[in-house]
Amino acid sequence: MTTKYFLDRGGRIILPPGPLRVRAESTEGGARIDLVRSDHTATATVTVRPGQLDIPVIDARSVIATFPVAGAPVFRAGAAVRLFLETAAEPNRADGLQVEVVQQDVAGLYRAELVRLDPSGGGIEVSVHLPDELSPAARTACHLAHEILGGTPGQRVRAETVEVAIDATASMAPRLADGSVATLVDLLTGVVRAVDGEVHRVRIIGPAAVFVPTRPVAELAGRIGARMRELGMGIGRTTGELSADRDREVVLLITDAPPTDTARRGRGLRYLTLTATAGTDFATTTRIDPEQLTALRDIGEPTPTLREIVDRLLATLTVEETRP
């Protein structure tokens, strides 16, 4: 006899240690699943058949994610995936445990996280992440990013933690007035969500640094605009504290004129430069026309311009990993 549990979004349960069998069912008739450890090292999983894995041991924080069947860049409209986790019967009893995870809408996604696994107190904590709601524009950017990523062979490594720093010097006043800063941050939250990253910190930097709460994510752009209007624009910029040297970490500085001493700021520091002046993007600097952002402020549908901006934001989140 098997004891069954149901796990909804935001829920968690502790399973006994030991091997797990993981099975996915899709409304499309098929889905691939994979296990990704937090340290991104390989785990000895056995693919019993497409959509089913045997995992001998969980010894590091891990995520089980699902992908469309081969040949499809993203899941089709209306697609949903349900996940089942099963433990073997324990030595002192004849029954095993089965956890059914709430069916998740995966339409339009190239990859969808289903559950998180974490060794905890001699057992395995299984949890279903409940992400913050995105704004309409951020949702559109997120889906466009999924389309781009799903159609790109050989995925590159993307940032997991992102900090956003906003230049609040006097020259940035027009960018505050036209709403391009807030729109850029809004789109960025959607793109970061698409790569399973998190905007963990936002700061406004002028003569001093002021931090802005990142949640709720859907209201982040509005909070930034309100805080910048409250603080006003200043002279001089404090950037000495900005650094990004850890693996899979990126700091994005939104400015109109990046400083020239970028070499001393860390390999994960990037500059999003709001300027209409044509020029070539570099590894650490990406130009974005503020007039394009202003035109996109209230848009909820994908456009070629929005797709181009999303593609460039994805490029800023590309990182190089170091190995010991």
N, C-alpha and C positions, 0 to 999 in steps of 0.2 A: 504494500500500500504506500502511496506517495502523498505527503502533506503538501498542499498547494497554498501559495500566497499570491496576492495581487499588489503590484507596486505602481503607484501613480507618480506624476511629475511632482518633484519636491520631496518625495518619500525616500525612505532608506530602510534596509533590513540587514541583519548580521547573519551570515551563513557560516556553518562550520568549515574549518580549513580542509583542504583537499582538492581533488580534481573537479572541474566543472565541465559540463556539456552545454554548449550554447547553440540555440537554434533560432533562426529568424524566418518569419512568414510575411510575405509581401502580397498586397492586393494585386500586384502586377504578375504574380506567379513566380517570382524569383528575385533574390537580392543577395549580394555578397556581404560578408561580415569579416572584420579583422580586429585584432587586438593590438593596441598601441600602448607601450609602457611610457611612463612619465620621463624616464631617462633615455627613451628612444633606442634602447637596445633590443635585440631580438628575443622573442619568447618561443619556446618549442611548442607550438600549437600543431594540432593535426586536423586537417580539413577532411571531415568525414564525407561530406558532399557539399556542393555550393549552398551556402546559407547555414552551415553547421560546423562548429569547431569543438574539438576536445582540448581543454586547457589543463595540463597536468598540475600546475602550481601557480598561485598568484603571490608573488613575493615583492611586488612594487606597485605603486599606484598606476592604474591602467584605465584605458577607455576602450569600450567596444563600440565600433562604428559600422555603419552600413553604407554600401555603395550600389549603384545600379548594376544590372547584369552587363556583361561585356558588350561593348559597342554603343552603349547609351551614355552620352556625356552627363546627363542629369536625369533624375526621376521624372516620369511623366506626370501631367496634371491628375490630381486625385489619388496619387500613390500614397500608401501608408504601410508602415512596417510594425509588426508585433514581435517581441523578443521573449524567449523562454530560456531560463537557466535551471539546470538540474544538477543536484549533487548525488553522489552514490550513497547507498545505504551505509549508515555508521555501524561499526563492529558490534555495538551493544544493542542494536535494534535493526529490524528488517526493512524499515521504510526509508526512502530518500526524501529530499525536498525539491519542490519545483516552484520557481518564481516566474510569474507572467508579468511582463512589463507593459504598461499602458500602450495602446497602439498610437504611433506617432505619425503625424503628417510630414512627409518628406518630399512633397511635390516641388519640383524646380531645383532641388539640391543635388550637388555632385557627391556629397558626403554628409552623413548625419550621425551625430553622437547619440547612442541609445542608452548606455549605462556607464557608470564609473565604478571601478572595483578598487578597494583599498584594504590591504592587510591591516587588521585592527584588533588588538586585544586577543590574539590567538584565533581570530576568525577572519571572515572576509566581509567587509561592509559593501553592500550594493546600494547605489543611490542613482536617482534619476534627476539630472540637473534641470532646474526651472529657470531659464534665462529671462532677463528683463525684456519687457516689450520694447520694440524699436519704433521709431517714428515712421510714417508712410514713406518718406524719402529714403530713410536708412534701410527700410525693408526692400525697396526697389534696388538700391545699391547692393544689398546683400545677395539678392537673387541674380543680379547681373554678374557679380563676382563668382557665384557658383557656376554660372554658364561658362565664364571664361576659364575657370579652373578645371571644370569638367571636360572642356575641349582642348586642354593643354597636355600633351604627352610628357611624361617624365616630370612629375611635380617637384618644384623647388622647395627648400625649407623656408617656412614663414615664421614670423615672430609670434610668440605666445603671450608676452606681456608688452603692452604699449603705453608709453607715457606721452601725453600731448602738452607741449609748452607753447604759449601764445605770446608773441612780442607785443608789448603794450606801450611802445614808444610813440612819439607824436606823429611820425610818418605813417603809422598804421591807422590813424583816425579815419581816413576815408574807407578803409576796409571794415571798420566797425560800423560806420554809418550805412554802407550798402548791404550789410548782412552777409558778406562773402565768408567771413571768418566762421560765423555760426553755421552756415550751410556746409562748409568744408568739414567741420567737426561732426556734423550730423551724418554726412555721407561716410565719413571715416568709421563711425561706430558700426555701420552696416558691413563695411568691407572687413573690418577686424573680426566681426562675428562670423563671417564666411570662412575665415581661416582658423576658426576655433581659438582665437585669441581673446584678450580682454584689455579694454582701456582701464588700467588700474589707477591712473592718477592724471589729473589735469591741473596745470598751474598757469597763472597769468604772470608774466615777468616784465617788470619795468625796473625802476630803481630798487624795488623789493619784489619778492615772490609771494603770490597769494594763491592758495589752493582752492579748487572748486569741487564740491562733491560730485562723484561720477554717476550716482544713481538717484532717481530712476533715469535710465539711459535715454528714454524717449524725450526727456525734458532737459537733457544736458546742454544742447545748443542754446536754448532759451536762458538757462542759468548763466552761461558764459557771457551772453550779450548783456544781461542785466548787471552782472558783476563788473564787467568792463566799463559800462556807462557810469556805474557808481564810483569806481576808482578813478576814472578819467585817464587820459593819456599823459605820459611823462617824458622826461629827457633822460637818456641813459638806460642801459639794459644790463641786468645781472644775469649772466649765463654761466658763470664759473661753476655752479653746482650741477649743471647738466652733464651727465655721463651715462654711457651705455656700453658696458664691457662684458656683460654676462651673456651666455648663450641664449638665443631666441628672445632677446630683449631689444626693443627699438624705442628711441626717443625721437619724436617728431616735433620740430620747432617750426611753427607757422609764423612767417615773417614776410617782409617785403624786400629785405636785403640781407642775405646771410653773411655772417662775419667771415673773415679770411683765414682764421686760425682753427679750421675744422680738424686738423690733424691731431690736436690735443684733446679732443672731446670724446673720443671713444669710437670704436668701430660700428656701434649701433646707432649713432646719431645721424639723423636725416633732416633735411631742410625742405619744407614745402613753401615755395616762394610765390606769393601772390603778385603777379606782374603780367601786364599785357605785352611786354617787350618780348619779341621772339628771341629764341636762343636754344642752345643744346642742353638737354638734361644730362647731369653727371651722376655718378654712383651715389653721391650723398645729397644731391640737389635736384628737386623736381619743380618745374615751373607750372603754375596753373593760372589761367586768365580769370581775374575776379569777376569780370562781366559775365562769363559763362556760368559762374557759380550763382550770381544774382538772378540770372534767368532761370536757374534750376530750383530756386528756393522753394517754390510751392508745387513742384512737379511730383506726380505719383506714378508716372509711366516711364518706361525706359526710352531713351533717345540715343542717337549716335554720340552726341556730345557727352551725355552722362556715362555711356559705356567707355568712352575714351578716358574720362577722368577716373573711373573705377579701375581700369587697367593700369593706369599710372600709379594709383594709390596701392594697388597690389604689388607693384614693383618696389615701392618704398618699404614694404614689409618683408622683402626677401632678405634673409640673413645667411651668414656663413657660420657653420658650427665648428667648434674646436674640439678635438679629442685629446684626452690625457695621454 
